[in-house]
């Protein structure tokens, strides 16, 4: 089963995910995010817009490859893979 990892600041909003190994069934990025949302309701609302596309400030990697399909999230997360979730830094 794939593992989901994320930057630490997300645990402030989703404390049920902190200090645990998050494993979910393999599938598309969208499938994996929905599975995490079942563990921590509201998770996908934080990451996805009203159309189900990835919000502008959120980035995803499957293993070490950036997810470029930000609209349908169809990239495959393999059984032994890792989905890493992180936010962009901005400011001036």
Secondary structure, DSSP 8 states (H G I E B T S, - for coil): -EEEEE-TTHHHH-GGGTTS-EEE--EEHHHHHHHHHHHSTTHHHHHB-TTS-B-TTEEEEETTEE---TTT---EE-TT-EEEEEE-----
